[in-house]
Amino acid sequence: METSPGNFDPEDLSIREKFRRYGERKRQSGSSISPYQENSVPKYSGTRLLFDGQSIQRQPNAALFLEDIKLEVESFEADHSEGTPAGAQSAFKRRPSIDSHGISDVDAGIDPIHRVGSHSLKSCKHEDDILADAGEATFALFASLLDSAFQGLLSIPDLILQFETSSRNVSESIRYGSTTWHRVVEDKLMRQKALLLLDEAASWSLLWHLYGKGNEELPEELILVIHLLLSPTTSHLEACQFVANDHAAQLCLRIVQWLEGLASKALDLENKVRGSHVGTYLPSSGIWHHTQRFLKKGVSNSSTVHHLDFDASTREHATLLPDDKKQDESLLEDVWTLLRSGRLEEACDLCRSAGQPWRAATLCPFGGLDQFPSIESLVKNGKNRTLQAIELESGIGNQWRLWKWACYCASERISEQDGGKYEAAVYASQCSNLKCMLPICTNWESACWAMAKSWLDFQVDLELARLRPGGIDHLKNYGDIVDGSSGDGERESQLSAGPENWPFQVLNQQPRQLSALLQKLHSGDTVHEAVARGCKEQHRQIEMNLMVGDIPHLMDLLWSWISPSGGDQNVFRPYGDPQMIRFGAHLVLVLRYLLADQMKDTFREKIMAVGDLIVHMYAMYLFSKQHEELVGIYASQLARHRCIELFVHMMELRLNASVHVKHKIFLSAIEYLPFSPGDASKASFEEIIDSVLSRSREIKLGKFDKSSDVAEQHRLQSLQKAMAIQWLCFTPPSTITDAKAVSVKLLLQALIHSNILFREFSLISMWRVPAMPIGAHTLLSFLAEPLKQPPETLYSFEEYNVVESLKEFQDWSEYYSCDATYRNWLKIESEIAEVPPLELSLEEKQRAIAAANETLDSSVMLLLRKENPWLVSDENNVYESTEPVFLELHATAMLCLPSGDCMCPDATMCTTLMSALYSSVSEEIVLSRQLMSVCIQQILVGPTDEKSVSFPGYMCGQPFFMRFNVTRTADGVNVTISPRDNYCIEVVVRCLAVEGDGLGSHQLCDGGVIGSVMAAGFKGELARFQAGVTLEISRIDAWYSSNDASLEGPATYIVQGLCRRCCLPELILRCMQVSVSLVQSSEPPENHDELLELVACPETGFLHLFSQHQLQEFLLLEREYSIYKMELQEKTLIES
């Protein structure tokens, strides 16, 4: 909806007649420079990332620095390719692409005219991109302003004004900032976009007038002047005081000021664009020259006036010549436009410049005093005592009443004689004669202004009528007629006969309350059809709700426009017009701060609940448009759970994005949210990260893919888990509170979570394949740089158990280094196996031998650690309790065949597995330790019901829920199994903690009873179960729990001991495998005997970690090694 009077179009000159404008117009059509280019919103352009011509930019993280280098190289290559001639490009490109921006060889024969046309199309496309960016720039601009307000640099009322100015500037930039011609459709879209932003500016302006402007107060010096000089009082002073104290009148005043301000700004825009202004007439252009020349000729015509004074038409019942009449109507149209814009002085000046000072006197009585009932007008009039002198003689309000009545009679007479509609409207606007104004109000703003001003003036007139002698009796009579108690039509006619009864003459035209005024705007019988149609526009509905103060309905209205339609309620997907979503989000936040003291009960619930939905939708829109850096400003205003969900969702979607994108999300969260939980209603960065890390471990394998085995699926899954750690490896900005401590806390949290993942990754990396455990090595690469800082900086945070965490991380780093050397050797061996022995070179053989020796040396070094055994916890870290304590292990796993195929478990298989887990230890241990093993089959389902417990997860990239029917008992968890088929199982093992296993020190460091039970499953050696079937772990946790099965704290030693049970025997077996290969290659290792002694030594306890099958494999490898070594010795003896 336009904010200018009428159907205003600054560039449409056809609506102005030839005699309307005499001044020279400063047209810009011949210039290539747009008048709005300097005010247009700048387009964000990419700059050099590393070198800006003066200095080298530094990044806080090595990953960001490396990505900068990559982007710089790509940018250089792109610039180089753009500068390459077309012929050179075709020489480099063997297959020219139809999508290429360059000119391929195929285009060599194309007519140059077509190329010029293609260039012009690209130019138009480039211009469209600039205009689109100008609209998109409002997102960053509004976010910056809002952030300044949140930081206290900008008050909320000033923020509203900045929003209005920004919307208006961007609208002008889109509409008038282009210097290129556009097609009709493109031009129409640009007009619509600019118009929507103008509508938004109007809504911000109304919000400021209603809620941000505050109550006007008289300056102290003026109050003293009023008390001393304006005694007795004046009608204007009484009117100002009445409007200041009466709610309805004050509301009307603000609406009138708002609408006049919009119209005034529209005139300024017209002047800026066209170089002309309404009312640019030559002096004395309103003297009726055509009629004057006609009278000088002596021609007599009864229908034409015979005199040129301003009363001639009324006195002689004649008219001017048509040309002069059109000139007058044109003049009065501009007078109406200026009055509609609140420019009374300009309207009077226009009348005087046109040679009609008498008309200026009728518009501005009392010596030109500003009679508008506002404090601003009172201040403007200052010490002028003209009105006081007049009213001392005639009585308070008497001259005011006479002038109003005269304006009313003039408007009625002009209307009855079918005179100029603008002349009737000009005088009707001075006396609340609404029926003479509405016919020329062809847009919503004009009609609303006419009604609001008419009602405001009527209320002031009523108040002044009350002040005159006998005024109360008159008001009672008015009340009787309004109520319908006086059915005498003659009584009404008598009351309305003269000026003494003013303002009864216009009583029936006025609304009784604001809702009735707005209802009139909807009435097609009362107003122009364009006005009724305008009431259906979005911003008009917003403005009407703001006027009546129905904020809850406004929230519902905004949400209905942008919310998902139908049954689709995915709040993570933005809907609706982006500009409306942006406006709605900012309106919600501004209203929350403006109306903070008024938000109670239902009102507060509505603006918080629905408002959160709107702000959340806008945050997701910014995220979808790659404005991740702006999201934090809005997310910080959401309820705690919504803010956490939003950031978790974004981090999961951008898990595999570039480092720069992830860094933007990191900064967006850590800069606008507190790091640690404090306020229960606000989210914190720690809560977000905890949720991200927890959910990252819940990523499940999809349905088994026959094209890849379980080992490969676990390897790829581990990478997704490891990527979540990168959120903790960014350096916090120095601007946040206690940045150094936050940086250390993030590192320690990354360290702790990495150790958890290392344990899981080690249990799925038992497969003897060349492929590296990509998840573990990704973790090591992420933490390589952060851990370079001195360890002393970490030790001050005792609650994180820094020493133990660092030690475990170093243990895993060494273990995966050994694992990497072994897999490297496997890769070399597999490559050699493909080459016939006779064709194998000496270099290749030496390469394999060197890799094997490196594997042995690193592994034996890890095993030889006596002072600091691998993955053995500190003896001081013990758990003591006087109450019975239980141990629980929760594991998610898949059943895998020796071939690598995944089994699909059913209820029978789960029952069998449960029995096999029991059988892995003696019956005595089962009874004494109260061992209970529960196998839970996961069911992939949709929404959960009330009787279920759900855990979120992902299947093939799509979210799903794992639902379990759970019943808590005194003994632990009892789970019923659903009959549906799936590929995942949950295993829960629970037993009583005893001294040496759960309580006190853990000397064996083997995970205790639970470690023994689970190791049998991981090694595929469960009794009474299918031979060779292993549990491929996806997630594993161990806990201390109370007698009522509530979890109390992590029992890390169980998982660490389980890793020792599985990893160390496997490491030794790999060493044996490498030793056999070396002796087979006639290069027996020097430390083989040392390895055997380590396994056999009771002090190391390695033999205790071996299962029966592992021990058998160890002996078989040793036998094979001995055979090869004896053969080598025989060969050596024979050769010697």
Steps between C-alpha positions, in 0.01 A plus 500: 500500500640842409579747770448807283166677450284362224644258247835673513764401250797737485582404141147502352461847353178429309284564806613862515345737248717727290420814696568341839876548510683805375835441666776320314525135602842364581470170323771241543411290198781643295759435764672173560528573872203408714398749769471204738829336424669661796222385734470150367589211725856388417547161355725272699790410279760241566850620584836334512506266795869503584649822365304824479777706345643620830518214743442128532188404687542244775249235597462365854503136388728304271201339328361842413841613376537196276153550357587864433802386300280262302246774425778741405643250252158431353434873471832552325429217257155642428643847434766349277246301301279809456792690356590221258402564136224289356734316268734415785210373708387271223851364477492404866150354487476183298120485532333843494201515735173663407485644850837672475511877539783522250473489119574151376626397160147417392405864536768619260257532212223680688402843377651778715155652537391193691800539722407858573152383586643233725714762671198721558311208650790436736501868588129485582557188705782673687273795569229266629753348735589844632135581562446164668799565720357839590190325631703230672715765665209585727570179691852602603397863547209420730708248692771759559247754627332245724833390642585862582171532686561181697841631602347823626652717227158583357169553676200301378313811374811604309530146370147521357587825323815339360292208372267744326786695345677184387187357339437826321859534377516145369164549328629812326820320404309215339252728323725783389855378553524314171654665193409216263175452312302192597236292340137563592472198727827576677402863547165395646668266748739774605209739556321240711807432710562870553135556586502223760800659669318836500204330664734357760648843564146629557434225756821581686403866500159421650661284767725788598211749514286267712753335730843657455431871489417540865284770654578856400558737789520877509844651562537655845554850362181477295299382800606816684402716203158334479430559868607863481372605160223264396270575785213474435541192286447468123312251287826370353654441840186318617500292183864401548443407864191297409680304229796437727277350771232321296603155373275493193594852394870431555474185288330695220767769521780247458327329209453835328862596557610162367297525179600860440864403548470225240342733249764765567780253439332395178507862386867523588564189296313648205708813524820298523420281201334754270665821607156661545243537773128545533408864485782620274286773340598831347396805706138609456414190300170472689359842399266349235667657196264335249190643671669839530571515128146381428349785708725757335353407163159612630330172417198438723421151626267437791677179597837674529593728786514874435746581779833352605475514879502166681132530602381564146410140423282468812345844479418487128422128482737472207820319419845570359605406152589128467875567468510708817279249674745225410786718618324555831424131538863417428611756758260361760612147429850603597365684804321180601821303449693740723229496768495122481878512564464727802658794315249772579752782467609380157137479393442859608819615328386324185168686506676831547750431221212411270333834570233377740599633845137496601502123472806483725314708758207258497736207565704662773294731726605681819795673340660182374532327836544123489176365648593128480433354849854381574775604737720565199256763372476655845877531515507638148252777584708593803414834662255613232190641678286571193254222570474600865413856402235381254337265750504755783266706288280233340523218750703183509456291186241731345711608201620141465139383483405767244792407276415130519135570419600723209728229358217251535254727318754566224572131445129419495417786259785410263393136506134584438585726205713229349807715543854372516531182703845600622376842613218335695745251650747774600238680709345175620838400646483805728159414647473118524261484204598148410248443222664771287848358548452127435411531127855613417669254738595226255752315715502356850730759652298798379170352620646407838648849538168664415313291755761533776541877456125550481447304821788679675366844409150397604618386844686830549193697392284311746742578779503869412118498481494368855706796619267773376199617711219246479731255329411212731129529411587494133708188553205333672284577199767354275506191714124458475511512123795260483316258728178540299300614803383812320286396209415855397644583157416867548714502812797380294437764234474770765824397664689499171371837381799722586861521621393501864420129467831401349618218467161331496483544121768229444414279795347217300802478272737413784582155641441429866825306543811403301364157404202672336737725306692200368176323417403796281819446300373152411162626388473519122190718528680770696848511346657452159535138392879539495487588870297190587736293288799653676367377835582146387866573442739354752659817632162674521377216719815528711448872542133467595588242765767733637247782517254303711784343702397142423853357515393135558290507183788665317730214602250244370464697179874515435543130572212409266679677216837331543413166663489169309173443324283193556635226722866569431628640829874480437618812681853452368387589147434869422175592327338818374648825374854551635446871562183430697680233704775753574252772590300265722808386692620853566151618591472221757832589661429873504156447655649278770730778610247780457220321685707313757306652789162420343567135413287298741319168491337434161667795330844391612436139404393601151784739427755252638366177350385620157774761494761229550359311203535809282854582615597134464366497144705807412814353653454190286450716194829681568667164542354371172637809323853449640471788748617281788683790664168680559311212659638545852347846540152353463559158651612665823148641539330162473385280785770271632381178335436668163842662496673171576296313237575767242877496543515122526303474177728748324817335624380160386409631154836676466702215647681440169508864388814704453698617801401861437129418504535301822705780652219747424251280684742461790546876532127558463435277800786588731478879450127534569443230760649457847757226512370328813139451614370777721157634423258206479311667215809552281712246319876479540780396269592207726147359478507525121836326473395227745193433289700500175758258638235273649299488178811446292556170682143396424562481126404148403590281208246481225355182364784273405635571155621192319751713306708571811575299811434594859859608560477763228166625628640535852803682361283755319270538799797572725595793276162666558541455874847647493397804297291624792820560699599781264238726661720492814826569322432858390657785693239718674515872416674718753189717531302247702515483878802307634607389154814316617312288753234421242768391254650263756159358594422431135830321459447288810149410388640403160764291673246314715261432213787394273604239752142367505505473121849348497370214716210436264717530189756256639232231541392533135852519357589137570459405136834425340450709189719775346232767540585744779257569787416838355303618802789459743753671276257786438480553875878501527529758223240727662673500837858517373516881499294578815707260710824680415438749778679438832323237714526730802221714356265203523578382852309781674167336407495213748139405433603367157761251633752647258793272579306181438344637182834610357659168587223302333516720192874441471442126543248501215727714286777242538261211442362642176852577388580130539174416326589730210843340451339155498240598241769663291686170505179317405453735206856436379457127540175503302670693221792258493266201498361618165848489342649165394799408722742498208403854402533640853783751526748522784376850588147372548621220724708741709201733525284221640770393745551858622125541557487172690790598726343836566177330599679265738713770657208735571275224632763344724586845635138547602490156662827553688367796698546378859496827694202629311301203366269566208145609597543438873324753722656680793488303826373809683191516282282258701129486573386454860145454628332361810176423316463213250624619161431340165685514173324535165625477145287626211608400153352538153633247253435289193544126460757430232600175333868415438440577132413860587129460433256645749245277667141605543412410860162385615352433842639146512848616413486771767392242758780270390751782523378585849553140607845496341602811693397333823700191407820698448555499879440237765165456672661592831598842365154551355342443840755678716523804277126510420588501133217593269527525126228646284499503123279770348393491141472846345187568302514770235173684525341839453350711775504338841209436731467576868606153611835516323838654553652650184857568404569705186732366234566503128437241231643565154525869582136524613389543862314217664419383853604185681212404720521262789221378725679543830405395852720591797526249783702481815745261335574708187352535153252258359422553131247329284592433141298620205445240221629736227827414321800740519875504499592648838491362851536665839681308770483600865707307756459576871674354801591579860824693561749335733846577629745491210220526245315827539618577852854580606793455264480289183823305490421275204386790277294264286151644539394256768209261455316721254817540294542122494140448388509759224849406376373153418236657277738743331749221431232270364555235763165480675411152616163362385487750218578482131876458462695797367215751534632821651341807656602799289473789741341832408475658844609388843476658846550374854344649811475473872137464601309488824271228631200661325686487166559877475833587337746685724827538311721348230689177572776574250725220623259238360525625139872562536550147633282365219722682250808344661337155473436552131779728375812362669449136396421618148813716498712204608342275240576759233860507617511123466354528151766755404774286656391201293513716187849622586644159568334378181690777320827378656510803734414365847418778751732562787230560760288192441623321810441814702140501379452142614639582842259791535203276434622227736606738781244497784587857594370644175172307523478478121427129502195562716355724227508229233191299423524131419484551125749786512741288697461220246573745217804627690637147535433421135683814390789415728509149355500643149772745597714222647461287187605785271789585727624139502475492123696823484768357732528186289529709187773707663692192607475352155620822336788530745 
